Amino acid sequence: MELKYDKGKNQKERKEFIHYYARWVKSVPNEVWSRQQAELIDSFILNAKNFKMTAEKYLEMVAQRRIK
C-alpha cells in the first residue's frame, strides 16, 4: 500500500511549523527550549541504539529504492 500526499500542502505545513517553532523558541527562556532539544536528541540516540537494522542493511535498502 502506497501512501499518497499532496507535496505542496505538506511543504506548506512544514514551513508553518518551522515558523511556529521559531516563534516559540524566541518566546521562552533558553533553559526551557535547550532542555527540550536535549531530550529530543537523547531519544533519537536511544532509538537508534535499539534499532535492529544495521547501517549497512539500511544503506542497501536506500540504494535499492533509488534504482526503482
CHARMM internal coordinates of N, CA and C (Angstrom, degrees):
IC EDIT
DIST 1 N 1 CA 1.4531
DIST 1 CA 1 C 1.5275
ANGL 1 N 1 CA 1 C 108.84
DIST 1 C 2 N 1.2837
ANGL 1 CA 1 C 2 N 116.30
DIHE 1 N 1 CA 1 C 2 N 123.60
DIST 2 N 2 CA 1.4608
ANGL 1 C 2 N 2 CA 121.39
DIHE 1 CA 1 C 2 N 2 CA -179.58
DIST 2 CA 2 C 1.5247
ANGL 2 N 2 CA 2 C 109.25
DIHE 1 C 2 N 2 CA 2 C -100.09
DIST 2 C 3 N 1.3191
ANGL 2 CA 2 C 3 N 115.83
DIHE 2 N 2 CA 2 C 3 N 132.53
DIST 3 N 3 CA 1.4539
ANGL 2 C 3 N 3 CA 120.31
DIHE 2 CA 2 C 3 N 3 CA 177.48
DIST 3 CA 3 C 1.5211
ANGL 3 N 3 CA 3 C 109.37
DIHE 2 C 3 N 3 CA 3 C -83.74
DIST 3 C 4 N 1.3067
ANGL 3 CA 3 C 4 N 115.74
DIHE 3 N 3 CA 3 C 4 N 134.54
DIST 4 N 4 CA 1.4578
ANGL 3 C 4 N 4 CA 121.19
DIHE 3 CA 3 C 4 N 4 CA 178.12
DIST 4 CA 4 C 1.5269
ANGL 4 N 4 CA 4 C 108.17
DIHE 3 C 4 N 4 CA 4 C -109.47
DIST 4 C 5 N 1.3139
ANGL 4 CA 4 C 5 N 116.06
DIHE 4 N 4 CA 4 C 5 N 143.13
DIST 5 N 5 CA 1.4556
ANGL 4 C 5 N 5 CA 119.98
DIHE 4 CA 4 C 5 N 5 CA 176.66
DIST 5 CA 5 C 1.5117
ANGL 5 N 5 CA 5 C 109.57
DIHE 4 C 5 N 5 CA 5 C -150.17
DIST 5 C 6 N 1.3030
ANGL 5 CA 5 C 6 N 114.00
DIHE 5 N 5 CA 5 C 6 N 159.13
DIST 6 N 6 CA 1.4578
ANGL 5 C 6 N 6 CA 121.66
DIHE 5 CA 5 C 6 N 6 CA 178.88
DIST 6 CA 6 C 1.5303
ANGL 6 N 6 CA 6 C 107.67
DIHE 5 C 6 N 6 CA 6 C -85.68
DIST 6 C 7 N 1.3218
ANGL 6 CA 6 C 7 N 116.66
DIHE 6 N 6 CA 6 C 7 N 110.15
DIST 7 N 7 CA 1.4657
ANGL 6 C 7 N 7 CA 121.42
DIHE 6 CA 6 C 7 N 7 CA -175.58
DIST 7 CA 7 C 1.5269
ANGL 7 N 7 CA 7 C 111.59
DIHE 6 C 7 N 7 CA 7 C -60.05
DIST 7 C 8 N 1.3097
ANGL 7 CA 7 C 8 N 117.08
DIHE 7 N 7 CA 7 C 8 N -42.71
DIST 8 N 8 CA 1.4669
ANGL 7 C 8 N 8 CA 120.76
DIHE 7 CA 7 C 8 N 8 CA -179.78
DIST 8 CA 8 C 1.5201
ANGL 8 N 8 CA 8 C 111.93
DIHE 7 C 8 N 8 CA 8 C -64.33
DIST 8 C 9 N 1.3325
ANGL 8 CA 8 C 9 N 116.42
DIHE 8 N 8 CA 8 C 9 N -43.42
DIST 9 N 9 CA 1.4643
ANGL 8 C 9 N 9 CA 120.99
DIHE 8 CA 8 C 9 N 9 CA 178.69
DIST 9 CA 9 C 1.5237
ANGL 9 N 9 CA 9 C 110.09
DIHE 8 C 9 N 9 CA 9 C -64.60
DIST 9 C 10 N 1.3174
ANGL 9 CA 9 C 10 N 116.51
DIHE 9 N 9 CA 9 C 10 N -42.40
DIST 10 N 10 CA 1.4565
ANGL 9 C 10 N 10 CA 121.16
DIHE 9 CA 9 C 10 N 10 CA 179.37
DIST 10 CA 10 C 1.5255
ANGL 10 N 10 CA 10 C 110.34
DIHE 9 C 10 N 10 CA 10 C -60.38
DIST 10 C 11 N 1.3207
ANGL 10 CA 10 C 11 N 116.72
DIHE 10 N 10 CA 10 C 11 N -45.91
DIST 11 N 11 CA 1.4655
ANGL 10 C 11 N 11 CA 121.11
DIHE 10 CA 10 C 11 N 11 CA -179.58
DIST 11 CA 11 C 1.5291
ANGL 11 N 11 CA 11 C 110.73
DIHE 10 C 11 N 11 CA 11 C -62.98
DIST 11 C 12 N 1.3253
ANGL 11 CA 11 C 12 N 116.61
DIHE 11 N 11 CA 11 C 12 N -41.58
DIST 12 N 12 CA 1.4679
ANGL 11 C 12 N 12 CA 120.81
DIHE 11 CA 11 C 12 N 12 CA 179.20
DIST 12 CA 12 C 1.5255
ANGL 12 N 12 CA 12 C 110.48
DIHE 11 C 12 N 12 CA 12 C -62.33
DIST 12 C 13 N 1.3372
ANGL 12 CA 12 C 13 N 117.19
DIHE 12 N 12 CA 12 C 13 N -44.66
DIST 13 N 13 CA 1.4637
ANGL 12 C 13 N 13 CA 121.00
DIHE 12 CA 12 C 13 N 13 CA 179.54
DIST 13 CA 13 C 1.5267
ANGL 13 N 13 CA 13 C 111.20
DIHE 12 C 13 N 13 CA 13 C -62.87
DIST 13 C 14 N 1.3178
ANGL 13 CA 13 C 14 N 116.71
DIHE 13 N 13 CA 13 C 14 N -39.75
DIST 14 N 14 CA 1.4683
ANGL 13 C 14 N 14 CA 120.47
DIHE 13 CA 13 C 14 N 14 CA 179.42
DIST 14 CA 14 C 1.5272
ANGL 14 N 14 CA 14 C 110.81
DIHE 13 C 14 N 14 CA 14 C -64.33
DIST 14 C 15 N 1.3362
ANGL 14 CA 14 C 15 N 116.52
DIHE 14 N 14 CA 14 C 15 N -43.61
DIST 15 N 15 CA 1.4670
ANGL 14 C 15 N 15 CA 120.12
DIHE 14 CA 14 C 15 N 15 CA 178.63
DIST 15 CA 15 C 1.5251
ANGL 15 N 15 CA 15 C 111.04
DIHE 14 C 15 N 15 CA 15 C -63.98
DIST 15 C 16 N 1.3311
ANGL 15 CA 15 C 16 N 116.97
DIHE 15 N 15 CA 15 C 16 N -40.49
DIST 16 N 16 CA 1.4597
ANGL 15 C 16 N 16 CA 120.51
DIHE 15 CA 15 C 16 N 16 CA 178.14
DIST 16 CA 16 C 1.5253
ANGL 16 N 16 CA 16 C 110.66
DIHE 15 C 16 N 16 CA 16 C -62.07
DIST 16 C 17 N 1.3271
ANGL 16 CA 16 C 17 N 116.81
DIHE 16 N 16 CA 16 C 17 N -41.01
DIST 17 N 17 CA 1.4602
ANGL 16 C 17 N 17 CA 119.88
DIHE 16 CA 16 C 17 N 17 CA 178.85
DIST 17 CA 17 C 1.5261
ANGL 17 N 17 CA 17 C 110.93
DIHE 16 C 17 N 17 CA 17 C -64.92
DIST 17 C 18 N 1.3183
ANGL 17 CA 17 C 18 N 116.95
DIHE 17 N 17 CA 17 C 18 N -40.86
DIST 18 N 18 CA 1.4700
ANGL 17 C 18 N 18 CA 120.55
DIHE 17 CA 17 C 18 N 18 CA 179.08
DIST 18 CA 18 C 1.5249
ANGL 18 N 18 CA 18 C 110.21
DIHE 17 C 18 N 18 CA 18 C -60.22
DIST 18 C 19 N 1.3287
ANGL 18 CA 18 C 19 N 117.05
DIHE 18 N 18 CA 18 C 19 N -44.43
DIST 19 N 19 CA 1.4655
ANGL 18 C 19 N 19 CA 120.40
DIHE 18 CA 18 C 19 N 19 CA 178.88
DIST 19 CA 19 C 1.5316
ANGL 19 N 19 CA 19 C 110.74
DIHE 18 C 19 N 19 CA 19 C -65.18
DIST 19 C 20 N 1.3241
ANGL 19 CA 19 C 20 N 116.34
DIHE 19 N 19 CA 19 C 20 N -42.10
DIST 20 N 20 CA 1.4653
ANGL 19 C 20 N 20 CA 120.79
DIHE 19 CA 19 C 20 N 20 CA 177.61
DIST 20 CA 20 C 1.5247
ANGL 20 N 20 CA 20 C 110.32
DIHE 19 C 20 N 20 CA 20 C -59.33
DIST 20 C 21 N 1.3269
ANGL 20 CA 20 C 21 N 116.36
DIHE 20 N 20 CA 20 C 21 N -47.77
DIST 21 N 21 CA 1.4603
ANGL 20 C 21 N 21 CA 120.65
DIHE 20 CA 20 C 21 N 21 CA -177.11
DIST 21 CA 21 C 1.5287
ANGL 21 N 21 CA 21 C 111.17
DIHE 20 C 21 N 21 CA 21 C -67.04
DIST 21 C 22 N 1.3223
ANGL 21 CA 21 C 22 N 117.50
DIHE 21 N 21 CA 21 C 22 N -38.86
DIST 22 N 22 CA 1.4700
ANGL 21 C 22 N 22 CA 120.94
DIHE 21 CA 21 C 22 N 22 CA 177.81
DIST 22 CA 22 C 1.5284
ANGL 22 N 22 CA 22 C 110.33
DIHE 21 C 22 N 22 CA 22 C -61.83
DIST 22 C 23 N 1.3332
ANGL 22 CA 22 C 23 N 117.13
DIHE 22 N 22 CA 22 C 23 N -41.77
DIST 23 N 23 CA 1.4700
ANGL 22 C 23 N 23 CA 120.17
DIHE 22 CA 22 C 23 N 23 CA 177.17
DIST 23 CA 23 C 1.5275
ANGL 23 N 23 CA 23 C 110.46
DIHE 22 C 23 N 23 CA 23 C -62.69
DIST 23 C 24 N 1.3339
ANGL 23 CA 23 C 24 N 116.39
DIHE 23 N 23 CA 23 C 24 N -41.04
DIST 24 N 24 CA 1.4635
ANGL 23 C 24 N 24 CA 120.46
DIHE 23 CA 23 C 24 N 24 CA 179.81
DIST 24 CA 24 C 1.5238
ANGL 24 N 24 CA 24 C 110.57
DIHE 23 C 24 N 24 CA 24 C -63.70
DIST 24 C 25 N 1.3417
ANGL 24 CA 24 C 25 N 117.03
DIHE 24 N 24 CA 24 C 25 N -46.41
DIST 25 N 25 CA 1.4716
ANGL 24 C 25 N 25 CA 120.86
DIHE 24 CA 24 C 25 N 25 CA -179.46
DIST 25 CA 25 C 1.5291
ANGL 25 N 25 CA 25 C 110.28
DIHE 24 C 25 N 25 CA 25 C -58.68
DIST 25 C 26 N 1.3269
ANGL 25 CA 25 C 26 N 116.48
DIHE 25 N 25 CA 25 C 26 N -40.30
DIST 26 N 26 CA 1.4660
ANGL 25 C 26 N 26 CA 120.17
DIHE 25 CA 25 C 26 N 26 CA -179.59
DIST 26 CA 26 C 1.5278
ANGL 26 N 26 CA 26 C 112.52
DIHE 25 C 26 N 26 CA 26 C -70.20
DIST 26 C 27 N 1.3344
ANGL 26 CA 26 C 27 N 117.27
DIHE 26 N 26 CA 26 C 27 N -22.69
DIST 27 N 27 CA 1.4649
ANGL 26 C 27 N 27 CA 120.54
DIHE 26 CA 26 C 27 N 27 CA -173.49
DIST 27 CA 27 C 1.5249
ANGL 27 N 27 CA 27 C 114.24
DIHE 26 C 27 N 27 CA 27 C -94.64
DIST 27 C 28 N 1.3242
ANGL 27 CA 27 C 28 N 118.78
DIHE 27 N 27 CA 27 C 28 N -9.45
DIST 28 N 28 CA 1.4703
ANGL 27 C 28 N 28 CA 120.72
DIHE 27 CA 27 C 28 N 28 CA -178.29
DIST 28 CA 28 C 1.5261
ANGL 28 N 28 CA 28 C 109.91
DIHE 27 C 28 N 28 CA 28 C -116.79
DIST 28 C 29 N 1.3308
ANGL 28 CA 28 C 29 N 116.88
DIHE 28 N 28 CA 28 C 29 N 157.41
DIST 29 N 29 CA 1.4692
ANGL 28 C 29 N 29 CA 119.50
DIHE 28 CA 28 C 29 N 29 CA 178.31
DIST 29 CA 29 C 1.5308
ANGL 29 N 29 CA 29 C 111.60
DIHE 28 C 29 N 29 CA 29 C -61.27
DIST 29 C 30 N 1.3225
ANGL 29 CA 29 C 30 N 116.12
DIHE 29 N 29 CA 29 C 30 N 150.34
DIST 30 N 30 CA 1.4694
ANGL 29 C 30 N 30 CA 121.31
DIHE 29 CA 29 C 30 N 30 CA -179.79
DIST 30 CA 30 C 1.5204
ANGL 30 N 30 CA 30 C 112.47
DIHE 29 C 30 N 30 CA 30 C -54.10
DIST 30 C 31 N 1.3421
ANGL 30 CA 30 C 31 N 116.96
DIHE 30 N 30 CA 30 C 31 N -37.58
DIST 31 N 31 CA 1.4639
ANGL 30 C 31 N 31 CA 120.21
DIHE 30 CA 30 C 31 N 31 CA -178.28
DIST 31 CA 31 C 1.5253
ANGL 31 N 31 CA 31 C 111.69
DIHE 30 C 31 N 31 CA 31 C -60.46
DIST 31 C 32 N 1.3216
ANGL 31 CA 31 C 32 N 116.64
DIHE 31 N 31 CA 31 C 32 N -34.67
DIST 32 N 32 CA 1.4668
ANGL 31 C 32 N 32 CA 121.06
DIHE 31 CA 31 C 32 N 32 CA -177.76
DIST 32 CA 32 C 1.5223
ANGL 32 N 32 CA 32 C 110.48
DIHE 31 C 32 N 32 CA 32 C -70.21
DIST 32 C 33 N 1.3293
ANGL 32 CA 32 C 33 N 116.72
DIHE 32 N 32 CA 32 C 33 N -56.03
DIST 33 N 33 CA 1.4663
ANGL 32 C 33 N 33 CA 117.64
DIHE 32 CA 32 C 33 N 33 CA -175.50
DIST 33 CA 33 C 1.5151
ANGL 33 N 33 CA 33 C 112.16
DIHE 32 C 33 N 33 CA 33 C -72.10
DIST 33 C 34 N 1.3376
ANGL 33 CA 33 C 34 N 118.43
DIHE 33 N 33 CA 33 C 34 N -31.87
DIST 34 N 34 CA 1.4642
ANGL 33 C 34 N 34 CA 118.67
DIHE 33 CA 33 C 34 N 34 CA 179.42
DIST 34 CA 34 C 1.5245
ANGL 34 N 34 CA 34 C 110.87
DIHE 33 C 34 N 34 CA 34 C -69.95
DIST 34 C 35 N 1.3358
ANGL 34 CA 34 C 35 N 117.52
DIHE 34 N 34 CA 34 C 35 N -34.71
DIST 35 N 35 CA 1.4660
ANGL 34 C 35 N 35 CA 120.51
DIHE 34 CA 34 C 35 N 35 CA 175.75
DIST 35 CA 35 C 1.5352
ANGL 35 N 35 CA 35 C 109.84
DIHE 34 C 35 N 35 CA 35 C -64.83
DIST 35 C 36 N 1.3267
ANGL 35 CA 35 C 36 N 116.03
DIHE 35 N 35 CA 35 C 36 N -42.25
DIST 36 N 36 CA 1.4629
ANGL 35 C 36 N 36 CA 120.12
DIHE 35 CA 35 C 36 N 36 CA 179.32
DIST 36 CA 36 C 1.5318
ANGL 36 N 36 CA 36 C 110.64
DIHE 35 C 36 N 36 CA 36 C -63.42
DIST 36 C 37 N 1.3241
ANGL 36 CA 36 C 37 N 116.87
DIHE 36 N 36 CA 36 C 37 N -42.85
DIST 37 N 37 CA 1.4693
ANGL 36 C 37 N 37 CA 120.43
DIHE 36 CA 36 C 37 N 37 CA 178.23
DIST 37 CA 37 C 1.5259
ANGL 37 N 37 CA 37 C 110.89
DIHE 36 C 37 N 37 CA 37 C -62.79
DIST 37 C 38 N 1.3380
ANGL 37 CA 37 C 38 N 116.64
DIHE 37 N 37 CA 37 C 38 N -40.80
DIST 38 N 38 CA 1.4663
ANGL 37 C 38 N 38 CA 120.42
DIHE 37 CA 37 C 38 N 38 CA 179.22
DIST 38 CA 38 C 1.5249
ANGL 38 N 38 CA 38 C 110.66
DIHE 37 C 38 N 38 CA 38 C -61.92
DIST 38 C 39 N 1.3378
ANGL 38 CA 38 C 39 N 117.05
DIHE 38 N 38 CA 38 C 39 N -41.67
DIST 39 N 39 CA 1.4675
ANGL 38 C 39 N 39 CA 120.62
DIHE 38 CA 38 C 39 N 39 CA 178.44
DIST 39 CA 39 C 1.5299
ANGL 39 N 39 CA 39 C 110.81
DIHE 38 C 39 N 39 CA 39 C -63.84
DIST 39 C 40 N 1.3191
ANGL 39 CA 39 C 40 N 116.65
DIHE 39 N 39 CA 39 C 40 N -40.88
DIST 40 N 40 CA 1.4627
ANGL 39 C 40 N 40 CA 120.83
DIHE 39 CA 39 C 40 N 40 CA 179.13
DIST 40 CA 40 C 1.5257
ANGL 40 N 40 CA 40 C 110.94
DIHE 39 C 40 N 40 CA 40 C -63.94
DIST 40 C 41 N 1.3158
ANGL 40 CA 40 C 41 N 116.94
DIHE 40 N 40 CA 40 C 41 N -47.20
DIST 41 N 41 CA 1.4658
ANGL 40 C 41 N 41 CA 121.39
DIHE 40 CA 40 C 41 N 41 CA -179.88
DIST 41 CA 41 C 1.5200
ANGL 41 N 41 CA 41 C 110.51
DIHE 40 C 41 N 41 CA 41 C -63.60
DIST 41 C 42 N 1.3404
ANGL 41 CA 41 C 42 N 116.78
DIHE 41 N 41 CA 41 C 42 N -42.81
DIST 42 N 42 CA 1.4650
ANGL 41 C 42 N 42 CA 119.92
DIHE 41 CA 41 C 42 N 42 CA 177.74
DIST 42 CA 42 C 1.5255
ANGL 42 N 42 CA 42 C 111.19
DIHE 41 C 42 N 42 CA 42 C -60.34
DIST 42 C 43 N 1.3340
ANGL 42 CA 42 C 43 N 117.10
DIHE 42 N 42 CA 42 C 43 N -39.08
DIST 43 N 43 CA 1.4674
ANGL 42 C 43 N 43 CA 119.68
DIHE 42 CA 42 C 43 N 43 CA 179.68
DIST 43 CA 43 C 1.5286
ANGL 43 N 43 CA 43 C 110.85
DIHE 42 C 43 N 43 CA 43 C -67.96
DIST 43 C 44 N 1.3379
ANGL 43 CA 43 C 44 N 117.96
DIHE 43 N 43 CA 43 C 44 N -36.05
DIST 44 N 44 CA 1.4676
ANGL 43 C 44 N 44 CA 120.48
DIHE 43 CA 43 C 44 N 44 CA 175.55
DIST 44 CA 44 C 1.5236
ANGL 44 N 44 CA 44 C 110.90
DIHE 43 C 44 N 44 CA 44 C -62.01
DIST 44 C 45 N 1.3291
ANGL 44 CA 44 C 45 N 115.92
DIHE 44 N 44 CA 44 C 45 N -44.28
DIST 45 N 45 CA 1.4645
ANGL 44 C 45 N 45 CA 120.36
DIHE 44 CA 44 C 45 N 45 CA -179.41
DIST 45 CA 45 C 1.5181
ANGL 45 N 45 CA 45 C 110.56
DIHE 44 C 45 N 45 CA 45 C -63.90
DIST 45 C 46 N 1.3355
ANGL 45 CA 45 C 46 N 117.15
DIHE 45 N 45 CA 45 C 46 N -45.08
DIST 46 N 46 CA 1.4607
ANGL 45 C 46 N 46 CA 121.02
DIHE 45 CA 45 C 46 N 46 CA 179.23
DIST 46 CA 46 C 1.5254
ANGL 46 N 46 CA 46 C 110.61
DIHE 45 C 46 N 46 CA 46 C -61.49
DIST 46 C 47 N 1.3216
ANGL 46 CA 46 C 47 N 116.78
DIHE 46 N 46 CA 46 C 47 N -43.96
DIST 47 N 47 CA 1.4578
ANGL 46 C 47 N 47 CA 120.73
DIHE 46 CA 46 C 47 N 47 CA 179.41
DIST 47 CA 47 C 1.5248
ANGL 47 N 47 CA 47 C 110.81
DIHE 46 C 47 N 47 CA 47 C -62.58
DIST 47 C 48 N 1.3086
ANGL 47 CA 47 C 48 N 117.29
DIHE 47 N 47 CA 47 C 48 N -41.19
DIST 48 N 48 CA 1.4664
ANGL 47 C 48 N 48 CA 120.71
DIHE 47 CA 47 C 48 N 48 CA 179.46
DIST 48 CA 48 C 1.5269
ANGL 48 N 48 CA 48 C 110.81
DIHE 47 C 48 N 48 CA 48 C -63.37
DIST 48 C 49 N 1.3219
ANGL 48 CA 48 C 49 N 116.91
DIHE 48 N 48 CA 48 C 49 N -37.92
DIST 49 N 49 CA 1.4666
ANGL 48 C 49 N 49 CA 120.25
DIHE 48 CA 48 C 49 N 49 CA 178.90
DIST 49 CA 49 C 1.5246
ANGL 49 N 49 CA 49 C 111.31
DIHE 48 C 49 N 49 CA 49 C -66.77
DIST 49 C 50 N 1.3337
ANGL 49 CA 49 C 50 N 117.27
DIHE 49 N 49 CA 49 C 50 N -30.84
DIST 50 N 50 CA 1.4619
ANGL 49 C 50 N 50 CA 121.65
DIHE 49 CA 49 C 50 N 50 CA -178.34
DIST 50 CA 50 C 1.5245
ANGL 50 N 50 CA 50 C 113.01
DIHE 49 C 50 N 50 CA 50 C -89.08
DIST 50 C 51 N 1.3158
ANGL 50 CA 50 C 51 N 117.11
DIHE 50 N 50 CA 50 C 51 N -4.28
DIST 51 N 51 CA 1.4616
ANGL 50 C 51 N 51 CA 121.45
DIHE 50 CA 50 C 51 N 51 CA -177.82
DIST 51 CA 51 C 1.5182
ANGL 51 N 51 CA 51 C 109.22
DIHE 50 C 51 N 51 CA 51 C -74.77
DIST 51 C 52 N 1.3133
ANGL 51 CA 51 C 52 N 117.02
DIHE 51 N 51 CA 51 C 52 N 128.98
DIST 52 N 52 CA 1.4596
ANGL 51 C 52 N 52 CA 121.72
DIHE 51 CA 51 C 52 N 52 CA -172.17
DIST 52 CA 52 C 1.5321
ANGL 52 N 52 CA 52 C 114.04
DIHE 51 C 52 N 52 CA 52 C -79.78
DIST 52 C 53 N 1.3071
ANGL 52 CA 52 C 53 N 118.05
DIHE 52 N 52 CA 52 C 53 N -15.22
DIST 53 N 53 CA 1.4566
ANGL 52 C 53 N 53 CA 120.48
DIHE 52 CA 52 C 53 N 53 CA -176.41
DIST 53 CA 53 C 1.5285
ANGL 53 N 53 CA 53 C 110.47
DIHE 52 C 53 N 53 CA 53 C -86.57
DIST 53 C 54 N 1.3105
ANGL 53 CA 53 C 54 N 116.25
DIHE 53 N 53 CA 53 C 54 N 137.89
DIST 54 N 54 CA 1.4595
ANGL 53 C 54 N 54 CA 119.96
DIHE 53 CA 53 C 54 N 54 CA 177.46
DIST 54 CA 54 C 1.5292
ANGL 54 N 54 CA 54 C 109.64
DIHE 53 C 54 N 54 CA 54 C -75.94
DIST 54 C 55 N 1.3022
ANGL 54 CA 54 C 55 N 115.64
DIHE 54 N 54 CA 54 C 55 N 158.86
DIST 55 N 55 CA 1.4651
ANGL 54 C 55 N 55 CA 120.48
DIHE 54 CA 54 C 55 N 55 CA 177.71
DIST 55 CA 55 C 1.5223
ANGL 55 N 55 CA 55 C 110.52
DIHE 54 C 55 N 55 CA 55 C -61.00
DIST 55 C 56 N 1.3210
ANGL 55 CA 55 C 56 N 116.36
DIHE 55 N 55 CA 55 C 56 N -38.72
DIST 56 N 56 CA 1.4684
ANGL 55 C 56 N 56 CA 120.52
DIHE 55 CA 55 C 56 N 56 CA -179.60
DIST 56 CA 56 C 1.5288
ANGL 56 N 56 CA 56 C 111.10
DIHE 55 C 56 N 56 CA 56 C -63.10
DIST 56 C 57 N 1.3371
ANGL 56 CA 56 C 57 N 116.96
DIHE 56 N 56 CA 56 C 57 N -43.39
DIST 57 N 57 CA 1.4668
ANGL 56 C 57 N 57 CA 121.02
DIHE 56 CA 56 C 57 N 57 CA 179.89
DIST 57 CA 57 C 1.5331
ANGL 57 N 57 CA 57 C 110.21
DIHE 56 C 57 N 57 CA 57 C -64.96
DIST 57 C 58 N 1.3257
ANGL 57 CA 57 C 58 N 116.62
DIHE 57 N 57 CA 57 C 58 N -41.47
DIST 58 N 58 CA 1.4561
ANGL 57 C 58 N 58 CA 120.50
DIHE 57 CA 57 C 58 N 58 CA 178.59
DIST 58 CA 58 C 1.5295
ANGL 58 N 58 CA 58 C 110.90
DIHE 57 C 58 N 58 CA 58 C -60.81
DIST 58 C 59 N 1.3258
ANGL 58 CA 58 C 59 N 116.78
DIHE 58 N 58 CA 58 C 59 N -46.99
DIST 59 N 59 CA 1.4630
ANGL 58 C 59 N 59 CA 120.41
DIHE 58 CA 58 C 59 N 59 CA -179.89
DIST 59 CA 59 C 1.5208
ANGL 59 N 59 CA 59 C 111.36
DIHE 58 C 59 N 59 CA 59 C -63.73
DIST 59 C 60 N 1.3177
ANGL 59 CA 59 C 60 N 116.56
DIHE 59 N 59 CA 59 C 60 N -34.62
DIST 60 N 60 CA 1.4651
ANGL 59 C 60 N 60 CA 120.79
DIHE 59 CA 59 C 60 N 60 CA 176.26
DIST 60 CA 60 C 1.5302
ANGL 60 N 60 CA 60 C 110.13
DIHE 59 C 60 N 60 CA 60 C -63.95
DIST 60 C 61 N 1.3305
ANGL 60 CA 60 C 61 N 117.03
DIHE 60 N 60 CA 60 C 61 N -43.36
DIST 61 N 61 CA 1.4700
ANGL 60 C 61 N 61 CA 120.65
DIHE 60 CA 60 C 61 N 61 CA 178.27
DIST 61 CA 61 C 1.5244
ANGL 61 N 61 CA 61 C 111.12
DIHE 60 C 61 N 61 CA 61 C -62.30
DIST 61 C 62 N 1.3172
ANGL 61 CA 61 C 62 N 117.02
DIHE 61 N 61 CA 61 C 62 N -43.09
DIST 62 N 62 CA 1.4647
ANGL 61 C 62 N 62 CA 121.19
DIHE 61 CA 61 C 62 N 62 CA 179.62
DIST 62 CA 62 C 1.5237
ANGL 62 N 62 CA 62 C 110.10
DIHE 61 C 62 N 62 CA 62 C -62.05
DIST 62 C 63 N 1.3171
ANGL 62 CA 62 C 63 N 116.71
DIHE 62 N 62 CA 62 C 63 N -43.83
DIST 63 N 63 CA 1.4669
ANGL 62 C 63 N 63 CA 121.05
DIHE 62 CA 62 C 63 N 63 CA 179.77
DIST 63 CA 63 C 1.5223
ANGL 63 N 63 CA 63 C 110.66
DIHE 62 C 63 N 63 CA 63 C -62.00
DIST 63 C 64 N 1.3175
ANGL 63 CA 63 C 64 N 117.76
DIHE 63 N 63 CA 63 C 64 N -40.51
DIST 64 N 64 CA 1.4640
ANGL 63 C 64 N 64 CA 121.16
DIHE 63 CA 63 C 64 N 64 CA 179.83
DIST 64 CA 64 C 1.5219
ANGL 64 N 64 CA 64 C 111.28
DIHE 63 C 64 N 64 CA 64 C -65.59
DIST 64 C 65 N 1.3289
ANGL 64 CA 64 C 65 N 117.44
DIHE 64 N 64 CA 64 C 65 N -37.71
DIST 65 N 65 CA 1.4676
ANGL 64 C 65 N 65 CA 120.44
DIHE 64 CA 64 C 65 N 65 CA 178.89
DIST 65 CA 65 C 1.5171
ANGL 65 N 65 CA 65 C 111.34
DIHE 64 C 65 N 65 CA 65 C -66.05
DIST 65 C 66 N 1.3229
ANGL 65 CA 65 C 66 N 116.85
DIHE 65 N 65 CA 65 C 66 N -34.46
DIST 66 N 66 CA 1.4682
ANGL 65 C 66 N 66 CA 120.44
DIHE 65 CA 65 C 66 N 66 CA -179.55
DIST 66 CA 66 C 1.5180
ANGL 66 N 66 CA 66 C 111.36
DIHE 65 C 66 N 66 CA 66 C -69.33
DIST 66 C 67 N 1.3164
ANGL 66 CA 66 C 67 N 116.98
DIHE 66 N 66 CA 66 C 67 N -28.48
DIST 67 N 67 CA 1.4621
ANGL 66 C 67 N 67 CA 121.39
DIHE 66 CA 66 C 67 N 67 CA -179.59
DIST 67 CA 67 C 1.5228
ANGL 67 N 67 CA 67 C 110.60
DIHE 66 C 67 N 67 CA 67 C -69.95
DIST 67 C 68 N 1.3249
ANGL 67 CA 67 C 68 N 117.64
DIHE 67 N 67 CA 67 C 68 N -34.64
DIST 68 N 68 CA 1.4785
ANGL 67 C 68 N 68 CA 122.31
DIHE 67 CA 67 C 68 N 68 CA -175.91
DIST 68 CA 68 C 1.4835
ANGL 68 N 68 CA 68 C 113.48
DIHE 67 C 68 N 68 CA 68 C -67.76
END
COOR INIT
IC SEED 1 N 1 CA 1 C
IC BUILD
